[in-house]
Amino acid sequence: MSPSLARPSSLWVPSKSPYTVRSWYASGFEVLLIGTMCAAAAYGAGFGVERALELLNVAEGEGAGASAEQDVSDGAATARMM
């Protein structure tokens, strides 16, 4: 019998899932860990894209594109965005 299928103690509670014999809190912790790593990777990717756009002078800091005024190409006039 493999160690993962052996009963660890007399307090062993069988899993309600037919796919695993692990406890629900061990499986839940695994999902929490994977979700945390995915969230950190997504945050890091967004941070990297933001920095890359700043280096290319595409984004102008926070709220880029949400400005109330937009410069016209010659710089002489400004148009109000509503």
N, C-alpha and C positions, 0 to 999 in steps of 0.2 A: 504494500500500500504506500502511495506516495505521501510525503510529509504534508502536502497541502490538503489531502483528504482525511488525514488522521484527526481525531478529536483532540483538541488541545487541553481540554479540562472537562470536568463534570458539569461546568456551567455553559457548555457549548449550546448555542441556539442555532438551529438550522436556518439557512437563508431561505427567503420566500421566493427567490428567483430560481428558475430551472437551469440557468446558464452559469451560475457560479456557486461556489461553496463558501465564498468569503463573506464576512459580516457586512451588514449594511453600512456601518460607519467607516470601515476600511474602504469600501467602494465609493462612498460619499466623499471621503477625504481625497481619493484619487481624482474624482471629478472636480473637486474644488481646486486641487493643485494644477490640473490641466487647464481649467478655466482661467486661473490666475496667470499662468504662463502665456496663454493666448491673449489675454487682455494686455499684459505687459508688452508682448510683441506688437500688437496693434497700436498701442500708445507710442512705442518706439518708432514704428514705421511712420506714423503721422508726424511725429516730431522731426524725423529725418526729412520727410517731404517738405515740411514747413521751412526747415533750415535751407534746403536746396532751393526752394522758391525765393527765399530771402537773398541768397547768394546770387541768383539770377535777376534780382530786382523785379520779380513778378509780384510778390506780395509785399505790402507796405505795413507790416506789423499787424497788430490786432485790429480786426474789423475791416480788413482790406476789402474794398468793393462796397462797403456799407456807408461810405462817406456821403454827406449831403451835397457836396460840391465836387464837380468833375472838371479837371483842366481840359481846355480845348487844345488842339495840337500846336497852335501858334502861341498859346499862353496869354493872349491878350484878353480873352473873354472866358467867363466861367458860366457853365449852365447848371441850373438847379435841377436836381433829380428829385422827383416826388413820388 
